[in-house]
Amino acid sequence: MSSQTSLKVLVVGSGGREHALVQACRESPLCREVIAAPGNGGMAGDITCFPVAADNLEGLARLASEQEVDLAIIGPEVPLSLGLADRLRENGVLVYGPGKKAARLEGSKVFTKELLEKYGIPTAESATFTRSADALNYLGERARYPVVVKADGLAAGKGVLIAGDREEAEKAVRACLDERKFGDSGGTILIEEHLTGEEASIHLMVSGTSFVVLPTSQDHKRIGDGDTGPNTGGMGAYSPAEVVDPESLEVVRDRIIQPSVDAIAAEGLDLLGTLFIGIMLTESGPRVLEFNVRFGDPETQVILPRMETDPLELMLDCASGKPLTKELQIRPEPALCVVIAAGGYPKSYRKGDLIEFPPKTPTNAFIFHAGTSTDREGRIVTAGGRVLGVTVLAETLAGAAQQAYALCEEIRFADSYYRRDIGAKQLSREP
């Protein structure tokens, strides 16, 4: 396929991340048409969405063939772990996203932990358990708390439990191993030391041993202001994460990024897609919290709008296995995203509530749909826990926050909820 070829692109997924990917494709001169499966209410207003679930491998393979798709971009982690990329490649479709073998880097925290330790990449000390009795004995021997209890498999961002004392730790162990709170994903657990510092998200586009580092970002996982309450899929993000200054990023690159890419290649894992490294900046240096093999959500909603270099061109090069030689051009303006959730999330919540939108969205703002669909009358209604992501680019992070929250006030649906302190840590450091 020549670089002049106009692409028909399939974006797999239905969240805010996928809406941002759709938008990036629509803005690319390389894209003739973009379709989505299953998509959401917001995407359906701009492109054709097909009601094929993201984990329906045969249905998606059939759709890609019938629609003569040139490039598929797989958003969520579940279809990657099931082997969707492999299935599509069998049909001759270029795919941005790893095959099933490399997707284990996200699908198994134990697998990644063993890789990190094998290649001397800094991470938290840990122990692995499949029986609660062994894990409880281990906790009884520990003197230092808090600890972190992690379900080994995929748990929609909610399988990491921070236990402040032994009682909480034992409760978390039993919830995973005995009560099977996370099903088979929690049948094996890691108990890790609790790292202290500030988190940041490092996204790479990877083509074999070649990679580019995307703008840094910081996510807000907890449901409540001040990082309180249970973990969620993510309640907001901003970029750049100034805590990762140029000097710190060089250290991260030398100690974590380059060794990680080299280790993955050395293990024969063909990663043609995203490597998202969650790091903790501790007093003793950066350490890896986790690997993901797809774009973060909501980090994507602040990273892609800042890119002047065409993201689709980079994704096509990765999918084709070409070396990434282009120097990234990044917009200097910071971006901030506020996630508006349904009341009750991350626990039970209602669906089907009508959403009222502002009459006009500023040119520097994006309303990315996530948990939305259309009712019989074609109106946008709620259909998930994280409903919308309001992203604004501005000259300053404070300006982006002010404008994003003003826009949030104009969006209404029953029992809507959003954090009021996205970006607060960085804003408190600014003069």
RALINFEN-V666822 format. One record per residue. N is the residue number from 1. PHI is phi in whole degrees, -180 to 180 (none if undefined). Layout:
n->N phi->PHI
n->N phi->PHI
This chain:
n->1 phi->none
n->2 phi->-77
n->3 phi->-66
n->4 phi->-86
n->5 phi->-66
n->6 phi->-88
n->7 phi->-91
n->8 phi->-102
n->9 phi->-114
n->10 phi->-108
n->11 phi->-103
n->12 phi->-97
n->13 phi->136
n->14 phi->-141
n->15 phi->-99
n->16 phi->-64
n->17 phi->-58
n->18 phi->-69
n->19 phi->-63
n->20 phi->-65
n->21 phi->-66
n->22 phi->-60
n->23 phi->-62
n->24 phi->-63
n->25 phi->-66
n->26 phi->-63
n->27 phi->-87
n->28 phi->-84
n->29 phi->-68
n->30 phi->-81
n->31 phi->-99
n->32 phi->-83
n->33 phi->-157
n->34 phi->-126
n->35 phi->-125
n->36 phi->-138
n->37 phi->-146
n->38 phi->-84
n->39 phi->74
n->40 phi->-150
n->41 phi->-61
n->42 phi->-71
n->43 phi->-62
n->44 phi->-64
n->45 phi->-75
n->46 phi->-119
n->47 phi->-136
n->48 phi->-85
n->49 phi->-112
n->50 phi->-112
n->51 phi->-77
n->52 phi->-115
n->53 phi->-63
n->54 phi->-65
n->55 phi->-101
n->56 phi->-92
n->57 phi->-61
n->58 phi->-68
n->59 phi->-64
n->60 phi->-71
n->61 phi->-64
n->62 phi->-66
n->63 phi->-62
n->64 phi->-61
n->65 phi->-71
n->66 phi->-63
n->67 phi->-90
n->68 phi->52
n->69 phi->-74
n->70 phi->-88
n->71 phi->-140
n->72 phi->-110
n->73 phi->-115
n->74 phi->-97
n->75 phi->-82
n->76 phi->-81
n->77 phi->-78
n->78 phi->-63
n->79 phi->-63
n->80 phi->-63
n->81 phi->-67
n->82 phi->-79
n->83 phi->99
n->84 phi->-61
n->85 phi->-60
n->86 phi->-61
n->87 phi->-64
n->88 phi->-70
n->89 phi->-65
n->90 phi->-59
n->91 phi->-92
n->92 phi->84
n->93 phi->-90
n->94 phi->-70
n->95 phi->-132
n->96 phi->-94
n->97 phi->148
n->98 phi->-76
n->99 phi->-73
n->100 phi->-59
n->101 phi->-62
n->102 phi->-73
n->103 phi->-67
n->104 phi->-63
n->105 phi->-59
n->106 phi->-103
n->107 phi->-71
n->108 phi->-139
n->109 phi->-67
n->110 phi->-67
n->111 phi->-57
n->112 phi->-67
n->113 phi->-60
n->114 phi->-64
n->115 phi->-65
n->116 phi->-60
n->117 phi->-70
n->118 phi->-61
n->119 phi->-102
n->120 phi->66
n->121 phi->-89
n->122 phi->-62
n->123 phi->-155
n->124 phi->-75
n->125 phi->-66
n->126 phi->-155
n->127 phi->-139
n->128 phi->-112
n->129 phi->-142
n->130 phi->-120
n->131 phi->-119
n->132 phi->-64
n->133 phi->-62
n->134 phi->-67
n->135 phi->-66
n->136 phi->-67
n->137 phi->-62
n->138 phi->-62
n->139 phi->-64
n->140 phi->-67
n->141 phi->-87
n->142 phi->-82
n->143 phi->-112
n->144 phi->-106
n->145 phi->-131
n->146 phi->-77
n->147 phi->-128
n->148 phi->-116
n->149 phi->-108
n->150 phi->-122
n->151 phi->-68
n->152 phi->-65
n->153 phi->-95
n->154 phi->-71
n->155 phi->-144
n->156 phi->55
n->157 phi->79
n->158 phi->-115
n->159 phi->-93
n->160 phi->-112
n->161 phi->-120
n->162 phi->-95
n->163 phi->-106
n->164 phi->-77
n->165 phi->-149
n->166 phi->-63
n->167 phi->-61
n->168 phi->-66
n->169 phi->-64
n->170 phi->-64
n->171 phi->-63
n->172 phi->-66
n->173 phi->-61
n->174 phi->-65
n->175 phi->-61
n->176 phi->-78
n->177 phi->-86
n->178 phi->-99
n->179 phi->-86
n->180 phi->52
n->181 phi->-57
n->182 phi->-109
n->183 phi->62
n->184 phi->-64
n->185 phi->-61
n->186 phi->-103
n->187 phi->-71
n->188 phi->-128
n->189 phi->-130
n->190 phi->-109
n->191 phi->-113
n->192 phi->-115
n->193 phi->-64
n->194 phi->-88
n->195 phi->-86
n->196 phi->-109
n->197 phi->155
n->198 phi->-119
n->199 phi->-85
n->200 phi->-151
n->201 phi->-109
n->202 phi->-113
n->203 phi->-107
n->204 phi->-120
n->205 phi->-99
n->206 phi->-123
n->207 phi->-132
n->208 phi->68
n->209 phi->-95
n->210 phi->-97
n->211 phi->-156
n->212 phi->-127
n->213 phi->-96
n->214 phi->-83
n->215 phi->-55
n->216 phi->-71
n->217 phi->-153
n->218 phi->-137
n->219 phi->-96
n->220 phi->-126
n->221 phi->-79
n->222 phi->-73
n->223 phi->-73
n->224 phi->-108
n->225 phi->-56
n->226 phi->72
n->227 phi->56
n->228 phi->-113
n->229 phi->83
n->230 phi->-72
n->231 phi->-69
n->232 phi->-129
n->233 phi->-73
n->234 phi->134
n->235 phi->-105
n->236 phi->161
n->237 phi->-159
n->238 phi->-146
n->239 phi->-148
n->240 phi->-80
n->241 phi->-85
n->242 phi->-64
n->243 phi->-63
n->244 phi->-95
n->245 phi->-73
n->246 phi->-54
n->247 phi->-66
n->248 phi->-64
n->249 phi->-65
n->250 phi->-65
n->251 phi->-65
n->252 phi->-61
n->253 phi->-63
n->254 phi->-72
n->255 phi->-90
n->256 phi->-123
n->257 phi->-64
n->258 phi->-62
n->259 phi->-61
n->260 phi->-68
n->261 phi->-62
n->262 phi->-65
n->263 phi->-66
n->264 phi->-62
n->265 phi->-66
n->266 phi->-64
n->267 phi->-84
n->268 phi->75
n->269 phi->-94
n->270 phi->-86
n->271 phi->-98
n->272 phi->-107
n->273 phi->173
n->274 phi->-93
n->275 phi->-116
n->276 phi->-107
n->277 phi->-104
n->278 phi->-84
n->279 phi->-122
n->280 phi->-117
n->281 phi->-90
n->282 phi->-97
n->283 phi->-63
n->284 phi->-95
n->285 phi->116
n->286 phi->-72
n->287 phi->-137
n->288 phi->-79
n->289 phi->-91
n->290 phi->-166
n->291 phi->-110
n->292 phi->-126
n->293 phi->-118
n->294 phi->-153
n->295 phi->-66
n->296 phi->-74
n->297 phi->-134
n->298 phi->-105
n->299 phi->-59
n->300 phi->-56
n->301 phi->-71
n->302 phi->-112
n->303 phi->-81
n->304 phi->-62
n->305 phi->-64
n->306 phi->-88
n->307 phi->-89
n->308 phi->-87
n->309 phi->-64
n->310 phi->-66
n->311 phi->-62
n->312 phi->-67
n->313 phi->-62
n->314 phi->-66
n->315 phi->-66
n->316 phi->-64
n->317 phi->-62
n->318 phi->-62
n->319 phi->-62
n->320 phi->-88
n->321 phi->75
n->322 phi->-85
n->323 phi->-63
n->324 phi->-93
n->325 phi->-111
n->326 phi->-73
n->327 phi->-81
n->328 phi->-68
n->329 phi->-111
n->330 phi->-118
n->331 phi->-67
n->332 phi->-73
n->333 phi->-67
n->334 phi->-71
n->335 phi->-128
n->336 phi->-138
n->337 phi->-123
n->338 phi->-111
n->339 phi->-90
n->340 phi->-99
n->341 phi->-111
n->342 phi->-79
n->343 phi->-54
n->344 phi->101
n->345 phi->-61
n->346 phi->-90
n->347 phi->-92
n->348 phi->-72
n->349 phi->-150
n->350 phi->-88
n->351 phi->-122
n->352 phi->91
n->353 phi->-81
n->354 phi->-66
n->355 phi->-107
n->356 phi->-101
n->357 phi->-109
n->358 phi->-63
n->359 phi->-64
n->360 phi->-147
n->361 phi->-104
n->362 phi->-57
n->363 phi->-66
n->364 phi->-95
n->365 phi->-125
n->366 phi->-136
n->367 phi->-107
n->368 phi->-89
n->369 phi->-84
n->370 phi->-130
n->371 phi->-90
n->372 phi->-133
n->373 phi->-150
n->374 phi->-114
n->375 phi->-88
n->376 phi->-63
n->377 phi->-94
n->378 phi->81
n->379 phi->-88
n->380 phi->-79
n->381 phi->-130
n->382 phi->-73
n->383 phi->-147
n->384 phi->-162
n->385 phi->-77
n->386 phi->-92
n->387 phi->-92
n->388 phi->-140
n->389 phi->-128
n->390 phi->-99
n->391 phi->-112
n->392 phi->-133
n->393 phi->-103
n->394 phi->-150
n->395 phi->-65
n->396 phi->-131
n->397 phi->-65
n->398 phi->-61
n->399 phi->-66
n->400 phi->-64
n->401 phi->-64
n->402 phi->-60
n->403 phi->-71
n->404 phi->-65
n->405 phi->-70
n->406 phi->-64
n->407 phi->-70
n->408 phi->-59
n->409 phi->-64
n->410 phi->-89
n->411 phi->-100
n->412 phi->-133
n->413 phi->-156
n->414 phi->-59
n->415 phi->60
n->416 phi->-66
n->417 phi->-146
n->418 phi->-153
n->419 phi->-69
n->420 phi->-104
n->421 phi->-130
n->422 phi->-64
n->423 phi->82
n->424 phi->-62
n->425 phi->-60
n->426 phi->-69
n->427 phi->-63
n->428 phi->-71
n->429 phi->-88
n->430 phi->-83
n->431 phi->-67
